[in-house]
């Protein structure tokens, strides 16, 4: 056995041996009856549960293989569908028949360009204050409802 050269390590090992012996000397005690019955009922419930409600590793091999094949097929289907949707679209084709959209963007740009910078910064400050207020109220609600007392 390795004997430690450091006195602190020796003290720690002695303390560990002392605590271990004290725990071994304790008499064995049974769990309370209601706890034991609850544990046994939960074990029985889990044993009676259908296989698909258990972990994936507990599924039958055929079901796992079928699930993996179906998942791969669904992924391939989604990728092909997205490719079919994206191919016909060309830049600018989406709004080609709508002539009023460029003028709308120009109007919005003109209005936003004419706003005083004080209003822009004030609006940003108000939005920041509202965000901080929401954060503070959420934290207070969490502490009130869920935090341990």
C-alpha positions as CSV (number, residue, x, y, z in Angstrom):
1,X,0.0,0.0,0.0
2,X,1.2,3.5,-0.7
3,X,2.0,5.5,2.4
4,X,1.6,9.2,1.8
5,X,4.5,11.4,2.7
6,X,2.4,14.5,3.2
7,X,0.9,14.7,6.7
8,X,-2.3,16.3,5.3
9,X,-2.8,13.2,3.0
10,X,-2.3,10.9,6.0
11,X,-4.9,12.8,8.0
12,X,-7.3,12.7,5.1
13,X,-6.9,8.9,4.8
14,X,-7.3,8.4,8.5
15,X,-10.5,10.5,8.4
16,X,-11.7,8.6,5.4
17,X,-11.1,5.2,7.2
18,X,-12.8,6.5,10.4
19,X,-15.9,7.7,8.5
20,X,-16.1,4.5,6.5
21,X,-15.9,2.4,9.6
22,X,-18.5,4.5,11.3
23,X,-20.9,4.1,8.4
24,X,-20.3,0.3,8.3
25,X,-21.1,0.1,12.0
26,X,-24.6,1.6,11.5
27,X,-27.4,-0.9,11.7
28,X,-29.3,-1.7,8.5
29,X,-32.7,-0.1,8.3
30,X,-35.6,-0.8,6.1
31,X,-37.2,1.9,3.9
32,X,-40.5,3.2,5.0
33,X,-43.4,1.0,3.8
34,X,-45.0,3.8,1.7
35,X,-41.7,4.5,0.0
36,X,-41.1,0.9,-0.7
37,X,-44.6,0.4,-2.2
38,X,-44.2,3.5,-4.4
39,X,-40.8,2.3,-5.7
40,X,-42.2,-1.2,-6.4
41,X,-45.3,0.3,-8.1
42,X,-43.1,2.4,-10.4
43,X,-40.9,-0.5,-11.3
44,X,-44.0,-2.5,-12.2
45,X,-45.4,0.4,-14.2
46,X,-42.2,0.7,-16.2
47,X,-42.0,-3.0,-16.8
48,X,-45.6,-3.0,-18.1
49,X,-45.1,0.0,-20.4
50,X,-45.2,-0.7,-24.2
51,X,-41.8,-1.0,-25.9
52,X,-42.2,2.2,-27.9
53,X,-42.4,4.2,-24.6
54,X,-39.1,2.9,-23.4
55,X,-35.6,4.0,-24.6
56,X,-34.6,3.5,-28.2
57,X,-32.0,0.9,-27.2
58,X,-34.8,-1.2,-25.8
59,X,-36.8,-1.3,-29.0
60,X,-36.9,-4.5,-31.0
61,X,-34.2,-4.6,-33.8
62,X,-36.8,-4.6,-36.6
63,X,-38.5,-1.5,-35.2
64,X,-35.2,0.3,-34.8
65,X,-34.2,-0.5,-38.4
66,X,-37.6,0.5,-39.7
67,X,-37.5,3.8,-37.8
68,X,-34.0,4.6,-39.1
69,X,-35.0,3.8,-42.7
70,X,-38.2,5.9,-42.4
71,X,-36.3,8.8,-40.9
72,X,-33.7,8.7,-43.7
73,X,-36.5,8.5,-46.3
74,X,-38.3,11.5,-44.7
75,X,-35.1,13.5,-44.7
76,X,-34.5,12.7,-48.4
77,X,-38.1,13.7,-49.2
78,X,-37.8,17.0,-47.4
79,X,-34.5,17.8,-49.2
80,X,-36.0,17.0,-52.6
81,X,-39.1,19.0,-51.9
82,X,-37.1,22.0,-50.9
83,X,-34.9,21.7,-54.0
84,X,-38.0,21.5,-56.2
85,X,-39.4,24.6,-54.6
86,X,-36.2,26.6,-54.7
87,X,-35.2,25.9,-58.4
88,X,-38.0,27.8,-60.2
89,X,-37.4,31.0,-58.1
90,X,-35.2,33.5,-59.8
91,X,-34.0,36.8,-58.2
92,X,-36.7,39.4,-58.7
93,X,-39.3,36.9,-59.9
94,X,-41.2,37.0,-56.7
95,X,-42.3,40.6,-57.0
96,X,-42.2,41.0,-60.7
97,X,-46.0,41.5,-61.1
98,X,-46.3,43.8,-58.1
99,X,-45.3,47.3,-59.3
100,X,-46.2,49.2,-56.1
101,X,-43.5,47.5,-53.9
102,X,-40.5,49.5,-55.0
103,X,-42.4,52.8,-54.4
104,X,-43.4,51.5,-50.9
105,X,-39.8,50.8,-50.0
106,X,-38.8,54.3,-51.4
107,X,-41.5,55.9,-49.2
108,X,-40.4,54.0,-46.1
109,X,-36.8,55.0,-46.8
110,X,-37.7,58.6,-47.2
111,X,-39.7,58.7,-43.9
112,X,-37.0,56.9,-42.0
113,X,-34.3,59.2,-43.5
114,X,-36.1,62.3,-42.3
115,X,-36.4,61.2,-38.7
116,X,-34.2,63.2,-36.3
117,X,-31.4,61.2,-34.8
118,X,-32.6,62.1,-31.3
119,X,-35.9,60.2,-32.0
120,X,-34.0,57.1,-33.3
121,X,-31.7,57.0,-30.2
122,X,-34.6,57.8,-27.9
123,X,-36.7,54.9,-29.4
124,X,-33.7,52.6,-29.1
125,X,-33.3,53.6,-25.4
126,X,-37.0,53.1,-24.7
127,X,-36.9,49.7,-26.4
128,X,-33.8,48.8,-24.2
129,X,-35.6,49.9,-21.1
130,X,-38.7,47.9,-22.0
131,X,-36.5,44.8,-22.6
132,X,-34.8,45.3,-19.2
133,X,-38.1,45.7,-17.5
134,X,-39.4,42.5,-19.1
135,X,-36.2,40.7,-17.9
136,X,-36.6,42.1,-14.4
137,X,-40.3,41.2,-14.2
138,X,-39.6,37.7,-15.5
139,X,-36.8,37.2,-13.0
140,X,-39.0,38.3,-10.1
141,X,-41.9,36.1,-11.3
142,X,-39.5,33.1,-11.5
143,X,-38.1,33.8,-8.0
144,X,-41.6,34.1,-6.6
145,X,-43.1,31.0,-8.3
146,X,-40.3,28.5,-8.7
147,X,-37.2,29.4,-6.5
148,X,-36.7,27.3,-3.4
149,X,-37.5,29.0,-0.2
